[in-house]
Amino acid sequence: MGELTELRGVDLAAASRTFMISRAVVQVNPEFHPEGKRFYVKDYPKDKEYRRVKVSAQLVAKIRAHIEAQELERNDLLFAIRSQVAPPQPPLQRVPVSDDLGLTEPNAAGRRYRHGTLTAYNAGKCRCQHCKDAFAIYRASRRAANPDARGTKRRTIDTDGHIPRDWFRNQVWTPTIQALALDHPVRVHDLRHAHASWLLAGGADLQVVKERLGHGTIRTTERYLHTLPDTDESAVDAFASIRYRAASQPR
């Protein structure tokens, strides 16, 4: 994520369909930042051997369209939060008031109140879900009507344009995973593993995958080979291909 969220327009060479990965951003405690900021941009990797990542023509076209639509300059972040104001809260829900909800049990004064009302919660001391919802909506409406009241400070996102971890998780990642209704948990880092496995499954050279992922050694990349269900079959096919090609060549 640190490399992705620090990408800028200048990092894309559209003609060669290549991204230059030369920086990464880290979200830190401002106390440990040399300038007291929330995000620290550092050279990536440390040994200055920048990575070049080739992408498809389709992705380049989408990135260029995004740059044009957002009117981004060369040094602007490709993926950024343009506004520091937190997303608006969803509109208040309305508790359904229906005769079907019935009345509360008599209180000390012998009075009964309709469920799903503020009166039932306060005077009737009812704590059913309908009455608790009515009280919650009442409190939320009071806070919305008086935003300057104690404890209702306007929420802002602490960022210089870089995407914070919490914001991405709550606003993008978690809703997406929930919408897909997956039967197993998925982490952002799992996308990296999947990418490596798919490249190898598609026949990409091991050394190419190593350089693409920025692995320090080839042994790290080799760990992805065991995730491929057809590895043995691929080896047999590769051997047969070389054997038959050699046999078919004129002597």
C-alpha positions as CSV (number, residue, x, y, z in Angstrom):
1,M,0.0,0.0,0.0
2,G,2.8,2.4,0.8
3,E,4.2,2.3,-2.8
4,L,0.7,2.5,-4.4
5,T,-0.6,5.5,-2.4
6,E,2.6,7.4,-3.1
7,L,2.3,7.0,-6.9
8,R,2.2,10.3,-8.8
9,G,1.7,11.3,-12.4
10,V,5.4,11.7,-13.0
11,D,5.9,8.0,-12.1
12,L,4.0,6.7,-15.2
13,A,5.7,6.4,-18.5
14,A,2.7,5.9,-20.7
15,A,4.6,5.1,-23.9
16,S,6.3,2.1,-22.4
17,R,3.3,1.3,-20.1
18,T,5.7,1.3,-17.1
19,F,5.4,2.6,-13.5
20,M,8.6,3.6,-11.8
21,I,8.4,2.6,-8.1
22,S,10.9,4.9,-6.3
23,R,9.1,6.0,-3.2
24,A,6.8,4.7,-0.4
25,V,4.8,6.5,2.2
26,V,4.4,5.4,5.8
27,Q,1.7,6.6,8.2
28,V,3.4,7.5,11.5
29,N,2.8,9.2,14.8
30,P,3.5,12.9,14.3
31,E,5.8,12.8,17.3
32,F,8.3,10.6,15.3
33,H,8.1,12.6,12.1
34,P,10.9,15.1,11.5
35,E,8.4,17.8,10.6
36,G,5.5,16.6,12.9
37,K,3.4,15.4,10.0
38,R,1.2,12.3,9.7
39,F,2.8,10.8,6.6
40,Y,6.4,10.2,5.9
41,V,7.6,9.7,2.3
42,K,10.8,7.7,1.9
43,D,12.9,6.5,-0.9
44,Y,12.0,2.9,-2.0
45,P,13.8,0.7,-1.8
46,K,16.7,1.7,0.5
47,D,19.4,0.5,-1.9
48,K,18.1,2.9,-4.7
49,E,17.4,0.0,-7.1
50,Y,14.1,1.4,-8.2
51,R,11.5,-1.1,-9.6
52,R,9.9,-0.8,-13.0
53,V,6.5,-2.4,-13.2
54,K,4.9,-3.0,-16.6
55,V,1.1,-2.7,-16.8
56,S,-1.5,-3.4,-19.5
57,A,-2.5,-0.9,-22.2
58,Q,-6.0,-1.0,-20.7
59,L,-4.8,0.1,-17.3
60,V,-2.7,2.9,-18.7
61,A,-5.7,4.2,-20.6
62,K,-7.8,4.2,-17.4
63,I,-5.0,5.9,-15.4
64,R,-4.6,8.6,-18.1
65,A,-8.4,9.1,-18.1
66,H,-8.3,9.5,-14.3
67,I,-5.5,12.0,-14.5
68,E,-7.5,14.1,-17.1
69,A,-10.7,13.9,-15.2
70,Q,-9.1,14.9,-11.9
71,E,-7.0,17.6,-13.6
72,L,-3.9,16.2,-11.9
73,E,-0.4,17.7,-12.4
74,R,2.7,15.6,-12.8
75,N,3.6,15.8,-9.1
76,D,0.1,15.2,-7.8
77,L,-0.8,12.0,-6.1
78,L,-2.7,9.6,-8.4
79,F,-4.8,8.3,-5.5
80,A,-5.6,10.9,-2.9
81,I,-8.3,12.3,-0.6
82,R,-9.1,15.6,-2.1
83,S,-11.2,16.8,0.8
84,Q,-10.2,16.5,4.5
85,V,-13.8,16.5,5.6
86,A,-15.0,13.1,6.7
87,P,-17.9,11.5,4.7
88,P,-21.3,12.7,5.8
89,Q,-23.2,10.5,8.1
90,P,-26.2,8.6,6.7
91,P,-29.6,10.2,7.1
92,L,-31.5,9.4,10.3
93,Q,-33.7,6.4,10.2
94,R,-37.3,6.6,11.2
95,V,-38.8,4.2,13.7
96,P,-41.9,2.6,12.2
97,V,-44.9,3.7,14.2
98,S,-47.7,1.2,13.9
99,D,-50.6,-0.1,15.9
100,D,-49.0,-3.5,15.5
101,L,-46.2,-2.5,17.9
102,G,-48.7,-2.4,20.8
103,L,-48.4,-0.7,24.1
104,T,-45.9,-0.9,27.0
105,E,-46.6,-2.6,30.3
106,P,-48.2,-0.2,32.8
107,N,-45.7,2.0,34.7
108,A,-45.9,2.9,38.3
109,A,-48.7,5.3,37.6
110,G,-50.6,2.7,35.6
111,R,-50.1,4.4,32.3
112,R,-49.2,2.6,29.0
113,Y,-47.5,4.1,26.0
114,R,-47.1,3.1,22.3
115,H,-43.9,1.2,21.6
116,G,-41.4,3.0,19.3
117,T,-41.9,6.4,20.9
118,L,-39.7,8.6,23.1
119,T,-42.5,8.7,25.7
120,A,-42.5,4.9,26.0
121,Y,-38.7,5.0,26.5
122,N,-38.7,7.8,29.1
123,A,-42.0,7.5,30.9
124,G,-42.8,3.9,30.2
125,K,-39.2,2.7,31.0
126,C,-39.5,0.3,28.0
127,R,-36.2,-1.0,26.7
128,C,-37.5,-3.0,23.7
129,Q,-35.6,-2.5,20.4
130,H,-38.3,-0.1,19.0
131,C,-38.2,2.2,22.0
132,K,-34.3,2.1,22.1
133,D,-34.3,3.1,18.4
134,A,-36.6,6.0,19.1
135,F,-34.4,7.3,21.8
136,A,-31.2,6.8,19.7
137,I,-32.8,8.8,16.8
138,Y,-33.9,11.5,19.2
139,R,-30.3,11.9,20.5
140,A,-28.8,11.9,17.0
141,S,-31.3,14.5,15.8
142,R,-30.3,16.7,18.8
143,R,-26.6,16.4,18.0
144,A,-27.3,17.2,14.3
145,A,-29.3,20.3,15.3
146,N,-26.5,21.5,17.6
147,P,-23.1,20.5,16.1
148,D,-21.2,22.8,18.4
149,A,-22.4,21.0,21.5
150,R,-19.9,19.2,23.7
151,G,-18.6,16.0,22.2
152,T,-19.9,16.7,18.7
153,K,-16.8,18.1,17.1
154,R,-16.7,18.0,13.3
155,R,-14.9,14.9,12.2
156,T,-12.0,15.5,9.9
157,I,-9.5,13.2,8.2
158,D,-5.9,13.8,9.3
159,T,-4.1,13.7,6.0
160,D,-2.0,15.7,3.6
161,G,-3.8,14.0,0.7
162,H,-2.3,10.5,1.3
163,I,-4.9,7.8,2.0
164,P,-5.0,6.9,5.8
165,R,-5.2,3.2,6.7
166,D,-8.4,3.5,8.7
167,W,-10.2,5.5,6.0
168,F,-9.2,2.9,3.3
169,R,-10.3,0.0,5.5
170,N,-13.6,1.5,6.5
171,Q,-14.6,3.3,3.3
172,V,-13.2,1.1,0.6
173,W,-11.9,-2.3,1.6
174,T,-14.5,-3.6,4.2
175,P,-17.5,-2.5,2.1
176,T,-16.1,-4.2,-1.0
177,I,-15.4,-7.5,0.8
178,Q,-18.9,-7.4,2.3
179,A,-20.5,-6.7,-1.1
180,L,-18.6,-9.7,-2.5
181,A,-20.0,-12.0,0.2
182,L,-16.8,-14.0,0.4
183,D,-16.8,-17.0,2.7
184,H,-13.2,-16.4,3.9
185,P,-11.3,-13.3,5.2
186,V,-9.2,-11.4,2.7
187,R,-6.4,-9.0,3.5
188,V,-5.0,-6.3,1.2
189,H,-1.6,-8.1,1.3
190,D,-3.4,-11.2,-0.1
191,L,-3.8,-9.4,-3.4
192,R,0.0,-9.4,-3.7
193,H,0.1,-13.2,-3.1
194,A,-2.6,-13.7,-5.7
195,H,-0.9,-11.6,-8.3
196,A,2.4,-13.6,-7.9
197,S,0.6,-16.9,-8.1
198,W,-1.4,-15.9,-11.2
199,L,1.7,-14.7,-12.9
200,L,3.5,-18.0,-12.3
201,A,0.4,-19.9,-13.3
202,G,0.3,-18.0,-16.5
203,G,3.8,-19.0,-17.4
204,A,5.7,-15.9,-16.3
205,D,9.5,-16.4,-15.7
206,L,10.4,-16.8,-12.0
207,Q,13.1,-14.1,-12.3
208,V,10.6,-11.7,-13.8
209,V,8.1,-12.3,-11.0
210,K,10.9,-11.8,-8.5
211,E,11.8,-8.4,-9.9
212,R,8.2,-7.3,-10.3
213,L,7.4,-8.0,-6.6
214,G,10.7,-6.6,-5.4
215,H,11.8,-9.8,-3.7
216,G,15.3,-9.9,-2.3
217,T,16.0,-13.4,-3.3
218,I,14.6,-15.9,-5.8
219,R,13.8,-18.3,-2.9
220,T,11.1,-15.9,-1.7
221,T,9.4,-16.0,-5.0
222,E,9.7,-19.8,-5.2
223,R,7.4,-20.0,-2.2
224,Y,4.5,-19.2,-4.5
225,L,5.1,-22.2,-6.6
226,H,3.5,-24.6,-4.1
227,T,0.2,-22.6,-4.4
228,L,-0.3,-23.6,-8.0
229,P,-2.5,-26.8,-8.4
230,D,-1.1,-27.6,-11.8
231,T,2.6,-27.2,-11.2
232,D,3.5,-30.8,-11.9
233,E,1.3,-30.8,-15.1
234,S,3.0,-27.6,-16.2
235,A,6.4,-29.2,-15.7
236,V,5.4,-32.2,-17.8
237,D,4.1,-30.0,-20.6
238,A,7.2,-27.9,-20.6
239,F,9.4,-31.0,-20.9
240,A,7.3,-32.4,-23.7
241,S,7.4,-29.1,-25.5
242,I,11.2,-29.0,-25.5
243,R,11.5,-32.6,-26.4
244,Y,9.2,-32.6,-29.3
245,R,10.7,-29.3,-30.6
246,A,14.2,-30.8,-30.5
247,A,13.0,-33.9,-32.3
248,S,11.2,-32.0,-35.1
249,Q,14.3,-29.9,-35.9
250,P,16.2,-31.1,-39.0
251,R,19.5,-32.7,-38.4
